[in-house]
Amino acid sequence: MADSGGATILSKKTPILGQKLYVLIIATVLLVLAIFLLAVLFLRHRTSKRRRIAAKTTAGLLPLVFREIDPRQGFKPNSDKNEAERNHGSSESKESSTNRSESSSSTSDGVGNLGWGRWYSLKELQLATNQFSSDNVVGEGGYGVVYRGVLQDGSLAAIKKLLNNKGQAEKEFKVEVEAIGKVKHKNLVSLIGYCADGAQRMLVYEYINNGNLEQWLHGAVGPVSPLTWDIRMKIAIGTARGLAYLHEGLEPKVVHRDVKSSNILLDKKWNPKVSDFGLAKLLVSEKSYVTTRVMGTFGYVSPDYASTGMLNEGNDVYSFGVLLMEIITGRSPVDYSKPPGEMNLVDWFKGMVASRRGEELADPLMEVAPPPRALKRILLVCLRCIDLDANKRPKMGQIVHMLEADEFPYRAEPRAIRETTPLNRDGKVKALEKEEGENNQEGRRRWR
């Protein structure tokens, strides 16, 4: 009876929209639950927002990117000289014991660079560049402007002010610090420090005082180029060594992704330094490639990377092959002022080698022509680097040995005249490959 009475009460209609009592009870419970959930979500959102604001406030001017790179790597004050000297000394002893070419950390305030380099305030860099005066601009690119600056200790620096295009500055800032923040090699530009102030992102590099390779190859240098054959080979070998270190001397390895003449800086002794790692990618040893959006400079990008987006060291090797052609010929990778058959450097280069006109490829601005045998060997290196089959391209370490082979003497006895063999599909002369292979083998035997 009681149950029947209770059921009768719940099923009675109420004055509220004529709805039954049990319907109103259910609706009320659901409404209370919805309000409770909304309140919880609102409080969580408000708390997380406060935490983000607090994190920004406590971080000050220090970029959050460094925590992403290595959370154990703290920012140590420049006043901690004892720690600096210990780090500086240990790095020197380690480098000398391994007999590497990397130099010890440079200094900007009398103290060795710690962690990822020194942090500079915006005010310091404004003073160094005279408020970023246009008179101090030494280079401009798609991602920023490079200024010549004089730091407080009187040393010169190249200060790269990144353009904040849709967060691109933050991306390039992170990439460059990850790629070369701790790398020291005589053929790679050293990162001295950085600045992060609000949306501003700046990188401070060692200053290289002789421009870049593009200026010396394609600029107004007069009727005779100061780049002799020996200087050009010095630049090629140094560049190859720097790239070989990125590919084979680091873990994870670094793929530069934008190897070109304007990114090869030169000092007064014509020593090259690879710069501009804004497009670089880190490649862990477990992966043979990484799929990315195709980036780079037209004329230098390998066809396989352009068509698939699959990036590995082979793309740098191809770009280096184009750069080597540029060094030999003095021509740009793409030059629309040339006749139709000569606009594309790679196609014209292959055609000249296939027509047995390799000696005509040397830059006419060189006062002294290169030795025929040395030129022939370098032409072969170029062709191997730009092989359409990426798996057949040599590694950068192998390229260094191939370029350095000129340092070893060749056999002086005359050789029998070989019968000419046909060209293969890549335009290489098989007879040339055979002869140069013998020369390289002999050079390696003598080297050992």
C-alpha positions in Angstrom: 0.0 0.0 0.0 2.8 2.4 1.0 4.6 1.7 -2.3 1.4 2.2 -4.2 0.9 5.5 -2.4 4.5 6.7 -3.1 4.2 5.8 -6.7 0.9 7.7 -6.9 2.5 10.8 -5.4 5.5 10.7 -7.8 3.2 10.3 -10.8 1.0 13.2 -9.8 1.0 16.2 -12.1 2.4 19.4 -10.7 1.6 23.0 -11.4 5.1 23.5 -13.1 4.3 23.1 -16.8 1.9 20.2 -15.9 4.9 17.9 -15.5 4.8 14.9 -13.2 6.8 15.1 -10.0 9.4 12.4 -10.8 10.2 14.2 -14.1 10.9 17.4 -12.2 13.1 15.6 -9.7 15.2 14.0 -12.4 15.6 17.3 -14.3 16.6 19.1 -11.1 19.3 16.5 -10.4 20.7 16.7 -13.9 20.8 20.5 -13.7 22.7 20.4 -10.5 25.2 18.0 -11.9 25.7 20.1 -15.0 26.3 23.3 -12.9 28.8 21.4 -10.7 30.8 20.1 -13.8 30.9 23.6 -15.3 32.1 25.1 -12.1 34.9 22.5 -11.9 36.0 23.1 -15.5 36.0 26.9 -14.9 38.1 26.6 -11.8 40.6 24.3 -13.5 40.9 26.7 -16.5 41.4 29.7 -14.1 44.1 27.8 -12.1 46.0 26.7 -15.2 45.9 30.3 -16.5 47.3 31.6 -13.3 50.1 29.0 -13.4 51.0 30.0 -17.0 51.2 33.7 -16.0 53.3 32.8 -12.9 55.6 30.7 -15.0 56.2 33.6 -17.5 56.8 36.0 -14.6 59.3 33.8 -12.9 61.0 32.9 -16.1 61.7 36.6 -16.8 63.6 36.9 -20.0 64.9 33.4 -20.1 63.5 31.4 -23.0 61.4 28.4 -22.1 63.0 26.5 -25.0 66.0 25.6 -22.9 63.9 23.6 -20.5 62.6 21.6 -23.5 66.2 21.0 -24.7 67.6 19.7 -21.4 65.7 20.2 -18.1 68.9 19.4 -16.2 70.8 22.2 -17.9 70.5 25.3 -15.6 71.5 28.9 -16.2 74.6 29.6 -14.2 75.5 33.1 -13.2 78.5 34.6 -15.0 80.0 35.6 -11.7 80.6 32.0 -10.8 84.2 32.1 -12.0 85.4 29.1 -10.2 82.8 26.9 -11.9 83.5 28.5 -15.2 87.2 27.9 -14.9 86.6 24.3 -14.0 84.3 23.7 -17.0 86.7 25.6 -19.3 89.7 23.6 -18.1 87.9 20.2 -18.3 86.7 21.0 -21.8 90.3 21.8 -22.9 91.7 18.7 -21.4 89.0 16.6 -23.0 89.5 18.1 -26.4 93.3 17.8 -26.3 93.0 14.1 -25.3 90.8 13.3 -28.2 92.8 15.5 -30.6 89.8 17.0 -32.0 89.6 20.3 -34.0 87.0 21.9 -31.8 88.2 24.9 -30.0 87.5 25.6 -26.3 84.6 27.8 -25.4 85.0 31.4 -26.4 84.5 34.1 -23.8 82.5 37.3 -23.9 83.1 38.6 -20.4 86.3 36.9 -19.3 84.4 33.8 -18.2 84.0 30.6 -20.3 80.6 30.1 -21.8 78.5 27.8 -19.7 75.5 25.7 -20.8 74.2 27.1 -24.0 76.2 30.3 -24.0 75.9 33.6 -22.4 72.5 35.4 -21.9 72.6 39.0 -23.2 70.1 41.7 -22.3 68.3 43.6 -25.0 70.0 46.8 -23.7 73.5 45.2 -24.2 72.7 44.3 -27.8 71.2 47.7 -28.5 74.4 49.3 -27.3 76.5 46.8 -29.3 74.7 47.6 -32.6 74.1 51.3 -32.0 70.3 50.7 -31.6 70.4 48.2 -34.4 71.5 50.9 -36.9 71.2 50.1 -40.6 74.9 51.0 -40.9 75.7 47.9 -39.0 73.7 45.5 -41.1 75.9 42.8 -42.6 73.3 40.5 -44.0 69.6 39.9 -44.4 67.5 36.8 -45.0 64.0 35.4 -44.9 64.2 34.9 -41.1 66.1 37.9 -39.8 68.7 40.6 -40.1 72.3 40.2 -39.1 74.1 43.1 -37.4 77.8 43.7 -36.7 78.1 44.5 -33.0 80.9 45.5 -30.6 80.3 43.8 -27.2 81.2 45.4 -23.9 84.7 43.8 -23.8 85.5 45.2 -27.3 85.1 41.9 -29.2 83.2 41.8 -32.4 80.0 39.7 -32.8 77.4 38.9 -35.4 74.0 39.5 -33.9 71.1 37.8 -35.7 67.7 39.5 -34.9 65.0 37.0 -35.9 61.8 38.2 -37.5 58.8 37.1 -35.6 56.7 35.8 -38.5 53.9 33.7 -37.0 56.2 32.3 -34.4 59.0 31.5 -36.8 61.5 33.4 -34.7 60.8 31.1 -31.7 61.1 28.0 -34.0 64.4 29.1 -35.5 65.7 30.2 -32.1 65.0 26.7 -30.7 66.4 24.9 -33.7 69.7 26.9 -33.8 70.3 26.5 -30.1 69.5 22.7 -30.2 71.7 22.2 -33.3 74.8 24.2 -32.4 74.4 25.5 -28.9 77.2 23.2 -27.6 78.9 22.4 -30.9 82.5 23.5 -31.2 84.3 22.9 -34.6 86.6 25.1 -36.5 84.5 24.8 -39.6 81.2 25.6 -37.9 80.2 29.1 -36.7 80.1 29.2 -32.9 77.1 30.4 -31.0 78.3 32.8 -28.2 75.0 33.6 -26.7 71.4 34.7 -27.1 68.7 37.2 -26.0 65.0 36.6 -25.4 63.0 39.7 -24.4 59.3 39.5 -24.9 58.7 38.5 -28.5 62.3 39.4 -29.4 64.6 36.5 -30.2 68.3 37.2 -31.0 71.3 34.9 -31.5 74.9 36.1 -30.9 77.6 34.5 -33.0 81.4 34.8 -33.4 82.1 37.5 -36.1 83.6 36.2 -39.3 85.4 39.1 -41.0 85.6 38.2 -44.7 82.1 37.9 -45.9 80.6 34.8 -47.4 81.4 32.5 -50.3 78.6 33.8 -52.5 80.0 37.3 -52.4 83.4 36.1 -53.5 82.1 33.9 -56.3 79.4 36.1 -57.7 80.2 39.6 -56.6 82.2 42.3 -58.4 85.7 41.0 -57.7 87.3 42.3 -60.9 88.8 40.6 -63.9 90.7 38.1 -61.8 89.1 36.2 -58.9 91.1 36.2 -55.6 89.8 32.6 -55.2 92.6 30.5 -56.7 92.2 26.8 -57.2 94.0 26.0 -54.0 91.8 28.5 -52.0 88.7 27.0 -53.6 89.7 23.5 -52.6 90.6 24.7 -49.1 87.0 26.1 -48.8 85.5 22.9 -50.2 87.5 20.6 -47.8 86.7 22.8 -44.8 83.0 22.9 -45.6 83.0 19.1 -46.1 84.7 18.6 -42.7 82.1 20.8 -40.9 79.2 18.9 -42.5 80.9 15.5 -41.8 81.1 16.5 -38.1 77.4 17.4 -38.0 76.5 14.1 -39.7 79.0 11.7 -38.1 80.4 13.4 -35.0 77.2 14.2 -33.1 74.4 12.2 -31.6 71.7 13.0 -32.5 73.2 13.9 -35.9 72.3 17.2 -37.4 71.1 17.6 -41.0 71.7 21.2 -42.0 69.1 21.4 -44.8 70.3 24.7 -46.2 73.8 24.2 -47.5 74.6 27.0 -50.0 77.3 29.5 -50.8 75.8 32.4 -48.8 75.8 30.2 -45.7 79.6 29.5 -45.9 81.4 32.3 -44.1 85.1 33.0 -44.7 87.8 34.5 -42.5 90.8 36.4 -43.7 92.8 33.2 -44.3 89.9 31.7 -46.4 88.9 29.2 -43.7 85.2 28.4 -44.2 82.6 28.2 -41.4 79.2 26.7 -42.0 76.5 29.0 -40.6 72.7 29.5 -40.4 71.2 26.4 -38.8 67.7 27.8 -38.8 66.4 25.0 -41.0 68.5 22.2 -39.4 66.9 19.0 -38.2 68.1 16.6 -35.6 68.1 12.9 -36.7 68.4 10.2 -34.1 70.5 7.1 -35.0 67.4 4.8 -34.9 65.9 6.6 -37.8 67.3 6.7 -41.3 65.2 9.7 -42.3 62.7 12.1 -41.0 59.7 13.3 -43.0 59.4 17.1 -43.0 57.9 20.0 -45.0 60.3 20.6 -47.9 62.6 23.5 -47.0 65.8 24.9 -48.5 67.0 27.0 -51.4 65.9 26.4 -54.9 68.7 24.9 -56.9 70.4 23.2 -54.0 67.5 20.9 -52.8 67.9 17.2 -53.9 65.1 15.9 -56.2 64.3 13.0 -53.9 63.8 15.2 -50.9 61.7 17.7 -52.9 59.4 15.0 -54.2 59.0 12.9 -50.9 59.8 15.2 -48.0 62.0 12.4 -46.6 65.1 14.1 -45.2 68.4 12.6 -44.3 72.1 13.3 -44.7 71.8 12.6 -48.4 70.1 15.9 -48.9 73.1 17.8 -47.5 75.4 15.7 -49.7 73.4 16.7 -52.8 73.5 20.3 -51.8 77.2 20.1 -51.2 77.6 18.6 -54.7 75.9 21.6 -56.1 78.0 23.9 -53.9 81.2 22.2 -55.2 80.0 22.8 -58.8 79.5 26.4 -57.9 83.0 26.7 -56.4 84.6 25.1 -59.6 82.6 27.0 -62.2 81.8 30.3 -60.5 78.2 29.9 -61.7 75.0 30.1 -59.6 72.9 27.0 -59.3 70.1 28.7 -61.3 71.0 31.7 -63.5 68.2 33.0 -65.8 70.6 35.3 -67.6 72.3 32.3 -69.2 71.2 30.6 -72.5 68.4 28.0 -72.1 70.7 25.0 -71.9 72.9 26.6 -69.3 70.4 28.1 -66.8 70.4 25.0 -64.5 74.0 24.4 -63.3 73.5 20.7 -62.6 72.1 19.9 -66.1 74.7 22.0 -67.8 77.5 20.5 -65.7 76.4 16.9 -66.5 76.2 17.8 -70.2 79.7 19.3 -70.3 81.2 16.2 -68.6 79.3 13.9 -70.9 80.6 15.8 -73.9 84.2 15.5 -72.7 84.5 19.2 -72.1 85.2 19.0 -68.4 88.2 21.3 -68.7 85.9 24.1 -69.8 84.0 24.0 -66.5 86.7 25.8 -64.5 85.8 29.4 -63.6 87.4 31.7 -66.3 88.1 34.3 -63.6 90.8 32.0 -62.1 94.2 33.4 -63.3 95.8 30.0 -63.3 93.8 27.0 -64.5 93.6 24.0 -62.2 95.7 20.9 -62.8 93.8 18.7 -65.3 94.0 15.6 -63.1 92.9 17.4 -60.0 90.0 19.0 -61.9 89.0 15.6 -63.3 88.9 14.1 -59.8 86.8 16.9 -58.4 84.3 16.6 -61.3 83.8 13.0 -60.4 83.2 13.9 -56.7 80.5 16.4 -57.9 78.8 13.8 -60.0 78.8 11.2 -57.1 77.3 13.8 -54.7 74.3 14.5 -57.1 73.6 10.9 -57.9 69.8 10.7 -58.4 69.9 7.5 -56.3 70.3 8.9 -52.8 71.7 5.5 -51.6 74.6 5.8 -54.0 75.8 9.2 -52.8 78.9 9.0 -50.6 78.9 10.0 -46.9 80.4 13.4 -46.0 83.3 11.6 -44.3 84.1 9.8 -47.5 83.8 13.1 -49.4 86.4 14.6 -47.1 88.9 11.8 -48.0 88.1 12.1 -51.7 88.8 15.8 -51.6 91.9 15.4 -49.6 93.3 12.8 -52.0 95.0 15.6 -53.9 97.5 15.9 -51.0 98.9 12.5 -51.9 101.3 12.1 -54.8 100.3 10.2 -57.9 102.3 7.6 -59.8 104.6 9.3 -62.2 105.1 6.5 -64.7 103.1 6.8 -68.0 99.9 4.7 -68.3 98.7 2.8 -71.3 96.0 4.5 -73.3 92.7 3.0 -72.3 89.9 2.3 -74.6 87.1 4.8 -74.2 84.0 3.3 -72.6 80.5 4.6 -73.0 78.8 7.0 -70.5 76.5 5.6 -67.9 73.0 7.0 -67.2 74.3 9.8 -64.8 76.6 11.2 -67.4 79.7 9.9 -65.7 82.6 8.6 -67.7 83.4 5.1 -66.7 87.0 5.4 -67.8 87.3 8.5 -65.6 85.9 6.5 -62.6 88.3 3.7 -63.1 91.4 5.9 -63.4 90.4 8.1 -60.4 89.6 5.0 -58.3 93.1 3.7 -58.9 94.5 7.1 -57.9 92.5 7.2 -54.7 93.5 3.7 -53.8 97.1 4.5 -54.2 96.7 7.6 -52.2 95.1 5.8 -49.4 97.9 3.1 -49.4 100.5 5.8 -49.1 98.6 7.6 -46.4 98.4 4.4 -44.3 
